[in-house]
Amino acid sequence: MSLPGQFSDPRVITLFGLLAVSTAAWLALGLRARVRDRRDRARTPLERVWHPQESIPLTPAEEHAFGQVVSRLSPGSAGRLR
């Protein structure tokens, strides 16, 4: 069964085929780049932000409480938060 009218021209069929293949390749490469970018961003450590309270010395109890919070926020063995 052939296509009707102008769509039966092999050049039109080739054009649509090339368009479909190039669109699929463009989408695949874009998705791979997005996943790679997201993966690289997840591996880099967070930027350190200065806080005004850093200039004030902490008491030992405050340092201990801060250490407890930080240890809970650090990634566990599976890369998840504890």
PEVENMO-V183257 format. One record per residue. N is the residue number from 1. RES is the residue in three letters. D_LAST is the distance of its C-alpha to the last C-alpha in whole Angstrom. Layout:
# PEVENMO-V183257
n = <N;N>
res = <RES;RES>
d_last = <D_LAST;D_LAST>
This chain:
# PEVENMO-V183257
n = <1;2;3;4;5;6;7;8;9;10;11;12;13;14;15;16;17;18;19;20;21;22;23;24;25;26;27;28;29;30;31;32;33;34;35;36;37;38;39;40;41;42;43;44;45;46;47;48;49;50;51;52;53;54;55;56;57;58;59;60;61;62;63;64;65;66;67;68;69;70;71;72;73;74;75;76;77;78;79;80;81;82>
res = <MET;SER;LEU;PRO;GLY;GLN;PHE;SER;ASP;PRO;ARG;VAL;ILE;THR;LEU;PHE;GLY;LEU;LEU;ALA;VAL;SER;THR;ALA;ALA;TRP;LEU;ALA;LEU;GLY;LEU;ARG;ALA;ARG;VAL;ARG;ASP;ARG;ARG;ASP;ARG;ALA;ARG;THR;PRO;LEU;GLU;ARG;VAL;TRP;HIS;PRO;GLN;GLU;SER;ILE;PRO;LEU;THR;PRO;ALA;GLU;GLU;HIS;ALA;PHE;GLY;GLN;VAL;VAL;SER;ARG;LEU;SER;PRO;GLY;SER;ALA;GLY;ARG;LEU;ARG>
d_last = <63;63;61;64;65;64;60;62;63;61;60;58;56;55;54;52;51;50;48;46;45;44;42;40;40;39;36;35;35;33;30;30;30;27;25;25;25;22;20;22;20;17;18;19;17;17;21;21;22;25;24;28;26;25;29;29;28;25;26;24;22;21;20;18;16;15;14;11;10;10;8;5;6;7;7;6;9;10;9;6;4;0>
